[in-house]
C-alpha cells in the first residue's frame, strides 16, 4: 500500500472517530439537560444563599415572611430554595439599604478600571480551565458582572457552560470573529448569556487557531499592525458592561496568548506542584518574559496590577508536593496565593457531567468530600476577589 493510501486511510479513521465522539457528546448533553439540551443552574438552600449574600439565614427568612424581595421555592419540608436570579434580586434589594456602597454589589464604581484576568500556563493538566470556570462563576454569584472568554481552541471552558463547539459553533461565534484582520465583527456579536445571572460567555473552538495562522501572514504583508492589541481593542467595545473579564488562555505561548497577556490587568499562573510541572513552568516564565520584552519594545505598556501563582490539584498529604510548595513559597513569597486548590474527587466527578462544583448538588457526594472541596475553591476565588478590590483601592 502506497504512502498516499495510508494517509487517506488515516484521515478517514480520524474523521470518523471525530464524528462518532461528537455525536456521543451531543447525545450525552441531551440526556443530561433535557428537554432543550440547555443547562440551568441549580437552586440554592437558604443556608447557601445566606452565605453567598453574607447575611444571616434568619434575616433571609424575615425578608420572605415580610414579602420583601423574590419569593423562593418552598418545598414540602418547608425548606426555602433560591434561584441564582433570586440571589441577584436580593443583592439589588439589600444594596439599597446597605451601610456602605458595594456591600452587596461589589463591582466597579466611577474611576475603577475593568479587571481582565488572564489564566495561563502552557502545560496541560495544570488546572487552568477548572480555575477559570470556578473563578468566573464564583464572582458572578457574588454580584460581579463577569465575561468569561474561552481562548483555548480545545474549548473545555465552553463545554463546561453547555456549549458544544462541534454543534453550536458551526458558523463562527468565537473571539476570532472580533479579532480577525479582515472585517472583524463587533465583540458584542459573539457574547452569549449563560444560565447564571451576571455571567456572559464568549465560547471557543478550533477556529481560534486561524488567528495563529493569520498573524504571520499579516505580519509579512505589513497588515498586522500592533497585533498584540487585538484582544484589548475588542474588549474596549464592552468596557462599561463588565466588572471582570476572565480569559482561559491557550496552553501555548502563541499569538493568542500574547494578545491576551497584553490585554490583561492581572495574571494568574496555575501550577501543579510536581517537579516536571515546575520545570515546565520555568521554561514558560522564561519565554513569557522574553515575549513581554519584545512587546514592550514595540510600545506596549506591559505593566499589570498583579500576578499570582495558584497551586492546583494540591494533595496536603503528599510529602514531595509539600516540599515543592514550600520551595515555591520561599522563592516567590506573596506572589503565591495563600489558598491552594485541592485535588478533589468532587471537582473531577462534577466535570464528568460538564459541571463545576457550584453547579452540582451537595447530595451527590459525601458531605466531607464536598465541603472540603468547596471550602478550597471558595478560598482561592475569594482571595482573588480581594485582589480585585484592592486594585480598585478598597479593602
Secondary structure, 3 states (H helix, E strand, C coil): CCHHHHHHHHHHHHHHHHHHHHHHHHHHHHHHCCCCCCCCCCCEEHHHHHHHHCCCHHHHHHHHHCCCCCCCEECCCCCEEECHHHHHHHHHHHHCCCCCCCCCCCCCCCCCCCEEEEEECCCCCCCHHHHHHHHHHHHHHCCCCEEEEECCCCCHHHHHCCCCHHHHCCCCCCCHHHHCCCCCCCHHHHCEECCCCCEEEECCCHHHHHHHHHHHHHHHCCCCCCHHHHHHHHHHHHHHHCCEEEEECCCCCCHHHHHHHHHCCEEEEEEECCHHHHHHHHHHHHHHHHHHHHHHHCCCCCCCCEEEEEEECECCCCHHHHHHHHHHHHHHHHHECCCCCECCHHHHHHHHCCCCCCCCCHHHCCHHHHHHHHHHHHHHHHHHHHHHHHHCCCC
